Amino acid sequence: MATARRPLVIASTRLRALAPVLSLAVLAACCAVFRARAQLVEPASVEARFDIPNFPAEVVRPFSFGLRSVASDLMFLQAIQVHGGRASNRMLTAQQGARDDRVMNRLLVYATDLDPQFAGAYRFAGNAMPRQTLDGKVTNALQAEALLTKGVRERGDDWHIPFTLGFLQSYFLGHFEEAGKNFAAAARIPGTPRYVGLLATRALTEGGDLAMAEQLALAMAEQATEESSQREWTERLLDLRMERDLREIEAAAVRHATRTGQHATSVAALVRAGELQGMPREPHGGQYLLDEHGEARSSVKDRLRIRGRRGTLAQVEVQ
């Protein structure tokens, strides 16, 4: 009797083993039918050829039988094809490239919804989605920011993702404080290049959060094991101290102009007027200077500034 049941057991085991493959084949056949029907209704367009399935990712995920990464890869490959298809026509207006932008965003959102740990999709989104347009705008940057924010939450072990998010926020959007925080998060991940932490302090200073920049620099200086790295962070702490002094000088210049109606011509004049308690000492060995517009600077060292796409920050196209 046991011998008679053995073929049935073997057959049942083989069917269970083939179940994921059969399910994937059925899903592929359904997708092919839907695509064929769409092509009969209207001419093939980018959105007809490349688009997400008709089923939400939340529905597909539990029925993927462990193959959700395969389905996610398919969406990712389609996004790469969309990006590659527009490479020869990159400089389009926002309106001309809007269809491809929408398709790419949907595909990458779907891919990362299926597989939230898909680090490659997040990296690709940050580099491929933002697009400078022929009419002087930047499009798809906010959508890329949303995807990368999800990537930072899901893949806290990959420094490339918060770094890419910080670059996008500083270069395209002008959100320097948020960019500095993401650069700082990337800098704390093991294996991150040293320059990322230095960039974080620069972005935080540009965004106005000087206290956080100093805290990060102190922490990185304490953790530095190489002599060259220790020198870099010691120098950055001096830069931050200089920036704090310069801001105090500029604030004093504003108070003096408000009180007297005249612009101070030097830092010494602010000290004599009682706006500063004493002559601040420039930490790099130079002197502090004040111009006729009330802007302070060091005679030997440039201020920590981010020089990005300031001319297009107000021209981000929202779709």
C-alpha positions in Angstrom: 0.0 0.0 0.0 2.9 2.3 0.9 4.5 1.4 -2.4 1.4 2.4 -4.3 1.2 5.8 -2.6 4.9 6.6 -3.4 4.3 7.8 -7.0 1.5 10.1 -5.8 3.7 11.6 -3.1 6.5 12.1 -5.7 4.1 13.7 -8.1 2.7 16.0 -5.4 6.2 17.1 -4.4 7.1 17.9 -8.0 3.9 19.9 -8.5 4.7 21.9 -5.4 8.2 22.6 -6.7 6.8 23.7 -10.0 4.2 25.9 -8.5 6.3 29.1 -8.5 7.3 28.6 -12.1 3.7 27.9 -13.2 2.5 30.9 -11.4 5.1 33.1 -13.0 4.1 31.7 -16.4 0.4 32.5 -15.8 1.3 36.0 -14.7 3.4 36.5 -17.8 0.6 35.2 -20.0 -1.9 37.6 -18.4 0.4 40.5 -18.9 0.9 39.5 -22.6 -2.8 39.4 -23.1 -3.3 42.8 -21.5 -0.5 44.3 -23.6 -1.9 42.8 -26.8 -5.4 44.2 -26.1 -3.9 47.7 -25.4 -2.0 47.6 -28.6 -5.2 46.8 -30.6 -7.0 49.7 -29.0 -4.4 52.4 -29.6 -1.0 52.8 -31.3 1.9 51.7 -29.2 3.3 54.5 -27.1 5.9 54.6 -24.4 3.2 54.3 -21.7 1.7 51.3 -23.5 5.0 49.5 -24.0 6.4 50.2 -20.6 4.1 50.4 -17.6 3.4 48.7 -14.4 1.0 45.6 -14.1 -2.7 46.2 -13.5 -2.3 44.7 -10.0 -1.0 46.8 -7.0 2.3 45.8 -5.6 0.6 45.0 -2.3 -1.5 42.4 -4.1 1.4 40.9 -6.2 3.9 40.7 -3.3 2.2 37.9 -1.3 1.4 35.9 -4.4 4.9 36.1 -5.8 6.0 32.8 -4.2 9.4 34.1 -3.3 10.0 35.6 -6.8 9.1 39.2 -6.0 12.7 40.2 -6.7 12.3 38.8 -10.2 9.2 40.9 -10.8 11.0 43.9 -9.3 13.9 43.4 -11.6 11.6 43.4 -14.6 10.1 46.8 -13.6 13.7 48.1 -13.1 14.8 46.9 -16.5 11.9 48.6 -18.1 12.8 51.8 -16.4 16.4 51.5 -17.7 15.0 51.1 -21.2 12.8 54.2 -20.9 15.8 56.2 -19.7 18.0 54.8 -22.5 15.3 55.6 -25.1 15.4 59.3 -24.3 19.2 59.5 -24.1 19.5 60.9 -27.6 16.8 63.5 -26.9 17.8 64.5 -23.4 17.3 68.3 -23.8 13.6 68.4 -24.2 11.1 70.8 -22.7 9.4 69.8 -19.5 6.2 69.0 -21.4 7.9 67.0 -24.1 9.6 64.7 -21.7 6.7 64.5 -19.2 5.4 61.1 -20.4 8.7 59.4 -20.0 9.2 61.0 -16.6 5.9 59.7 -15.4 6.5 56.2 -16.7 10.0 56.0 -15.2 8.6 57.2 -11.8 5.8 54.6 -11.8 8.1 51.7 -12.8 10.7 52.6 -10.1 8.0 53.1 -7.4 6.5 49.8 -8.3 9.9 48.0 -8.3 10.7 49.4 -4.8 7.2 48.6 -3.5 7.7 45.0 -4.6 11.2 44.9 -3.1 11.9 47.7 -0.6 15.5 46.5 -0.2 16.3 47.1 -3.9 19.3 49.4 -3.4 20.2 49.6 -7.1 16.7 51.0 -8.0 17.1 53.8 -5.5 20.6 54.7 -6.8 19.3 54.7 -10.4 16.4 56.9 -9.5 18.6 59.5 -7.9 20.8 59.7 -10.9 18.4 59.1 -13.8 15.1 60.8 -12.8 16.1 64.5 -12.3 16.2 66.1 -15.7 17.3 69.5 -16.9 14.9 70.7 -19.6 15.4 72.7 -22.7 13.3 75.5 -21.2 15.6 76.0 -18.3 13.7 74.0 -15.7 14.4 70.9 -13.6 11.8 68.2 -13.6 11.3 64.9 -11.8 13.4 66.0 -8.9 10.7 65.9 -6.3 9.7 62.4 -7.4 13.3 61.3 -7.1 13.5 62.9 -3.7 10.5 60.9 -2.5 12.0 57.6 -3.8 15.4 58.3 -2.3 13.8 59.2 1.1 12.1 55.7 1.0 15.5 54.2 0.2 17.2 55.9 3.1 14.5 54.4 5.4 14.7 50.9 3.9 18.5 50.6 3.2 20.2 52.3 6.1 23.4 50.3 5.3 24.0 51.8 1.9 25.8 55.2 2.1 25.2 55.9 -1.6 21.5 56.4 -1.1 21.6 59.2 1.5 24.5 60.7 -0.3 22.6 60.8 -3.6 19.6 62.3 -1.8 21.8 65.0 -0.2 23.3 65.9 -3.6 19.8 66.1 -5.2 18.5 68.3 -2.4 21.5 70.7 -2.4 22.1 70.9 -6.2 18.6 70.9 -7.6 16.3 71.9 -4.8 18.3 74.2 -2.6 17.3 72.3 0.6 20.7 72.6 2.2 19.8 71.8 5.8 18.0 68.5 4.7 20.9 67.8 2.4 23.4 68.3 5.2 21.5 65.8 7.4 21.5 63.2 4.7 25.2 63.7 4.0 25.8 63.4 7.7 23.8 60.1 7.8 25.9 58.8 4.9 29.1 59.8 6.6 28.3 57.7 9.7 27.9 54.5 7.6 31.1 52.3 7.7 33.0 52.5 4.4 31.9 56.0 3.4 34.6 58.2 1.8 36.0 60.9 4.1 34.9 63.7 1.9 31.2 63.0 2.5 31.5 64.1 6.1 33.2 67.3 5.1 30.5 67.9 2.5 27.9 67.4 5.3 29.4 70.2 7.4 29.5 72.5 4.4 25.8 71.9 3.5 24.7 72.2 7.2 26.5 75.5 7.4 24.9 76.7 4.2 21.5 75.6 5.5 22.0 77.5 8.8 22.5 74.6 11.2 26.0 75.5 12.4 25.5 73.7 15.7 24.9 70.4 14.0 27.8 70.9 11.7 30.1 71.5 14.7 28.8 68.4 16.5 29.4 66.3 13.4 32.9 67.7 13.0 33.7 67.0 16.6 32.4 63.4 16.4 34.3 62.7 13.2 37.5 64.2 14.6 37.3 61.9 17.7 36.7 58.9 15.5 39.5 59.6 13.0 42.3 57.1 13.2 44.5 58.3 10.4 46.7 61.4 10.9 45.6 62.9 7.6 41.9 62.5 8.5 42.5 64.1 11.9 44.2 67.1 10.2 41.2 67.5 7.9 38.7 67.5 10.7 40.8 69.8 12.9 40.9 72.3 9.9 37.2 72.0 9.4 36.6 72.8 13.1 38.6 76.0 12.6 36.5 76.8 9.5 33.3 76.4 11.5 34.7 78.6 14.3 35.5 81.2 11.6 32.0 81.0 10.2 30.5 81.5 13.7 32.7 84.7 14.1 31.7 86.0 10.7 28.0 85.6 11.4 28.4 87.5 14.7 30.2 90.3 12.8 27.5 90.5 10.2 24.8 90.5 12.9 26.7 93.3 14.6 26.9 95.3 11.3 23.1 95.0 10.9 22.5 96.2 14.4 24.9 99.2 13.8 23.2 100.1 10.5 19.8 99.9 12.1 20.7 102.0 15.1 22.8 104.7 13.3 21.6 104.6 9.7 25.3 104.2 8.6 27.3 101.1 7.5 30.4 100.3 9.6 33.5 100.2 7.5 35.5 97.8 9.6 35.3 95.2 12.4 37.3 97.6 14.6 34.5 100.2 14.1 32.0 97.8 15.4 34.1 97.2 18.4 34.4 100.9 19.1 30.7 101.3 18.7 30.0 98.7 21.3 28.3 96.3 18.9 31.1 93.7 19.5 32.6 93.0 22.9 36.1 92.7 21.4 38.1 92.0 18.3 37.5 88.4 17.3 40.5 86.3 16.6 40.7 84.7 13.1 41.5 81.0 13.8 43.6 80.6 10.7 46.0 83.4 11.5 44.4 86.0 9.3 42.1 89.0 9.9 38.4 89.6 9.6 37.3 92.2 7.0 34.0 93.9 6.5 32.9 95.4 3.2 30.5 98.3 2.5 27.6 95.9 2.2 28.0 94.5 5.6 29.4 91.2 4.5 32.3 89.8 6.5 35.1 87.5 5.3 38.5 86.2 6.3 41.7 87.5 4.7 43.2 84.0 4.4 40.3 81.5 4.1 37.1 81.2 2.0 33.8 80.7 3.8 32.0 77.3 3.7 29.6 77.7 0.8 27.7 75.4 -1.6 27.9 76.6 -5.2 25.1 74.7 -7.0 22.3 75.4 -9.5 21.1 78.5 -7.7 19.7 80.0 -10.9 17.3 77.1 -11.3 16.2 76.4 -7.7 13.0 78.3 -8.2 12.2 76.5 -11.5 11.6 73.0 -10.4 8.8 71.6 -12.4 6.1 69.7 -10.4 4.2 67.1 -12.3 
